[in-house]
Each structure stands twice: as C-alpha cells, then as structure tokens.
Amino acid sequence: MEVRKIDAAQLQAMFIAGAQLLDEKKQMVNEMNVFPVPDGDTGTNMSLTILAAAKEVEAATKVDYSSIAKAAATGSLRGARGNSGVILSQLIRGFSKSITEATENGEEIDTVVLANAFQKGVDTAYKAVMKPKEGTILTVAREIAIKALEMSLETADMNVFIESVLQHGYETLNKTPDMLPVLKEAGVVDAGGQGLLCILEGAARVIIENLQIEIKKPTVAPNEAAFAALKNFNTEDITFGYCTEFIATKNQGSKYEEESFKAYLESIGDSIVVVSDEEYVKVHVHTDNPGLALQKALEFGALHNLKIENMREQHSSIFNEGEEASSEPKKDLGFVSIAAGSGIADIMKSLGVDQVIEGGQTMNPSTEDILKAVKACHAEKVVVLPNNKNIILAAEQAAAIDEETKVFVLPTTTMPQGIAAMIAKDGHDGDVEELMEDMKEAVSGVQTAQITIAVRDTTLEGENIIDGEYLGMLEGRIVVHHKDLKVTFNELLKKMKEDAEVITVYYGEEITEEMAKDYQKDAEAIFEDADVELYHGNQPVYYFMISAE
C-alpha cells in the first residue's frame, strides 16, 4: 500500500524502533571498531545516545510533530556519549529542527520534508566536527541525504523512497573501506555508519512493515504525595547504607560457587542480585561494608566497573542540594575531570579537582553527566578535563549547552595529561585564560604510553595482531604487541623519549603492588637518569599507563 505521509504517532514510533534495533545490534557494531583493544564502544555509545532520545520521545505528553522532534533533539543532545554519539546527536538535532520548522508552517512529513530534514541533519553534524574524514558516519549520512533529495523529486511514495535511500546507504557503507585504508586493512566497514543504518532501518520498519511499536503512557505530573513521603523518610531506616555494584572476571581455575557466594552476601547485606556465566559475575548488594563484598569476590576473580554509592547521602542530597547551592555564593573557578580507576580519581581530587566523573575508554560519560558535574562545582567558571579523545566532543557539547557557567574544555586525551594539567594550576589564582595556556603547555610536554590486551585478531599497519596479545600503545598508536606482558612493557618504554626527566607508572586493577614494583625496577634500568614514580591507578582495561616528561 502506498504511503505518502508520516504522522506524528508514526514519527514517535520511528525514533523508538530505531533505538530498539540499534540496541539489539550494538555488539555487532562494537566489534567493527578498528582497534582490537577492549573499548569496542561505538555501538554502545550510539545506542545509549539514541535510547536517551527515545526515552524523551516516549515520555512526550503531546503527540504532535513539534513535541516529538524537540524531545528527540533534547534527549540525544544530553544523552550523547563518545564522538559517535555526539555526531549522532547533531544529526538528530538538525533533522528535528527542520521537521519542527516545516510542520509549524503547516506542512506534513512527506518525502520532500523528510529529505530536507536529512540534509539539515548532515549540515549540523559537519559543523560539529573540526576535521571530517571520508569513510565515516558523516560520509554515510551525507550520501543518504543526497539520495533522499534525489528520490524526493522522483517519488511521493514513502515505501519506494525509504527502500531506495536505505539501499544507497548500505552501498555507501560497503565502500567505506575504500575511503579509509585502516578500515580495509582491518577488514571492516565503518562502525558509526553501520550504527546509523541500524537506526534508520529500525525506523523504516514502522512504515514499510507497518510494525506496531508499543508507546508507554507518559506520566503527566509527578506524584506529589509520594514525593512528600520520600522527603519525610528517615534515612536511619535504611538498613544498609552502601549500594555496591561490580563485575568480577573469574580467574582461571577459580572455584566459584554461586550459592555460597550469595549466602555470604546475605550475611552482610540485602537487595542482592548475582548473575554469572562462564567468565563473569555481576553483583549488586546493599551493605554497610562494601570492602567485605569486594574482598570475597577477589577470592575468585578480578574486579571491574566498581560503583559504590552512599544511599543515605544520596537521599539527603535530592532535597538539600538545590537549597544549599542557591544559598552559598559561587566560587570563582572549579574543575571537572573524567577518571577511570579509583587511584586515578584520588590523585585528581588531591590535585584540586572538584568533581570526578567515573568513566573512560569502556564507558564514556554523557553530555548530561558532564553538565551535572559542572553544576555540582558551584563555580562561575569551570575547566573540564576529558582525558580521552572520545569524550572531548561530549565535553564541548556540554560547554555549549550550559548557559549559567562559563565552561572551558581542555582537550586532554589521556589521564596523565589531565594530571599534568592539574599540577600546572598551582600558583594560579585569577586569570583563567592564562591558566588554560599554562595547562596546555604542561599537556604538550607529556608523552603517554598504555598497555592493554587484544580482544580479536586483526591487521594494522601491516602488523598481524593476535587475540590475547598485549598491546603497547604510544600516543594512541600500537607500537608493540607480544604475548608476554613484561616484554611488552620493556619494549614500549624503549620507544618513549630518551631524555625524559620523570617517568610515572600507573598500574591497573589487575596488577599487584609486588608486580608493579618489579616493573618499576625495569623502568629504572631503562631510564637511568630519570626519576621513576609508581602509583596505583587501579584503572580498568589498561595494565599500565606510563607518562614521560
């Protein structure tokens, strides 16, 4: 049956269906990442971004074009994670703005309006990226928009229009390896482009296959009675104060017994959820002593994604935070830093960071996360340290959104760069522009190396990398790969700048202090004239992070 128009309810369903399909396919998209390191997060970042948009779209109290479009733009903008998520949010932002302008002028969404919206999305996204590359999500989006404009002049039938545009999108995606040599060498297409097509294909199914997407009924107004009851709740009635969550990777040969582990957790807490498979154990428990739960888990595995929250403090802050913030004068300057690992976070705080956001390579914080941290600083001006190249765009987007605080983003790409920047702030008490220049100078003098592990076989720059090999990365490039961690460490250090005066080694969550001290001796032998400092970063993913200054 020919379809010539998309109504507001269908537009709502399309955003949700697109989010659902990408959420189903995100692992496939993750596995397309070129680098074989355990940070395959393009699918995850794009999925979380579009899910944030879908959540707002679902909750829209009015089902009209303008409300749905604005909800999608707002949700994706604040929920954007990673470079791919920020680019996706800009595509949605431009698309939504065009839809809003057209429909508020009395137009309905036909092929012409849809094509113009695609083009507006592409224009908006290209403006957000400093140096666009061919063979990426932007290329796929641009070609989709070009085809959409072409087809809008040929047909008014949405079925013909959408199928033709999608087909061209996949043809472009399959050409991305010819545009980016690194994709061809790794044998993959662009992950961001694939993620975008998952969203569009999910959305298209609403029209082409006439799928019925269940729309959750929005809550029109908050339940004031329930809110008042929560406000009057006595925090002393919380039996166990700390919500503790983590993942344990089972050690080889470990004797993990789920029932006995659950029984132990029940002896120290409640609200217990334990889910396990052959490799991992996911744990949630409310307890007054998180350390006991962690210590027990260490008997059979290594810990990841650790999160401990004081529930009594959280409850109080819900009602007191706004009042306290408004009653106290803002300080002049605050600092926000992203940090992966409790040790890195502690170092950042000791150097004067006001708000540390947990995140990094495997979990990029959203624009909303950064905005909340900026607000929590309660300062007139805030400097944000992303400490990861995939978080810079989200930080810059947060800076653009915040209208109350003057936000400065220092584009640090590694944790050691962020630490060097914070050390450089000592002695500054006024001019933030001058401080930013000194921080940039400090960052420019830091060389960063990292060691992680390959999670799949691939070929990069002519090197055959094997799943399970240790990867030595220098300034983001893989320069060493070997099956032995010690060999990787030593060979990587030999490639760092020889005239370094200070070598700082941050060891990760899977490295013991005894092991770390042994590696420190190797570093001292390689850099005989440098001071070699050792810190427990407790960072996930990277066994070691090393800076040379």
Secondary structure, DSSP 4 states (H G I P E B T S, - for coil): -----B-HHHHHHHHHHHHHHHHHHHHHHHTT-SS-SS---HHHHHHHHHHHHHHHHHT-SS-SHHHHHHHHHHHHHHH-BHHHHHHHHHHHHHHHHHHHHHHHTT--B-HHHHHHHHHHHHHHHHHH-SS--TTSHHHHHHHHHHHHHHHHTT---HHHHHHHHHHHHHHHHHHHHHH-HHHHHHT---HHHHHHHHHHHHHHHHHHS---PPPPPPP-S--HHHHHHHHT--GGG-SS-EEEEEEEEEPTT----HHHHHHHHHHHEEEEEEEE-SSEEEEEEEES-HHHHHHHHTTTEEEEEEEEEEHHHHHHHHHHHHHHHHHSPPEEEEEEEEESSHHHHHHHHHTT-SEEEE--SSSPPBHHHHHHHHHHH-EEEEEEE--STTTHHHHHHHHHH-SSSEEEE----SHHHHHHHHHTTTT--S-HHHHHHHHHHHHHT-EEEEEEE--S-EEETTEEE-TT-EEEEETTEEEEEES-HHHHHHHHHHTS-TT-SEEEEEE-TTS-HHHHHHHHHHHHHHSTTSEEEEEE---SS-SEEEEE-
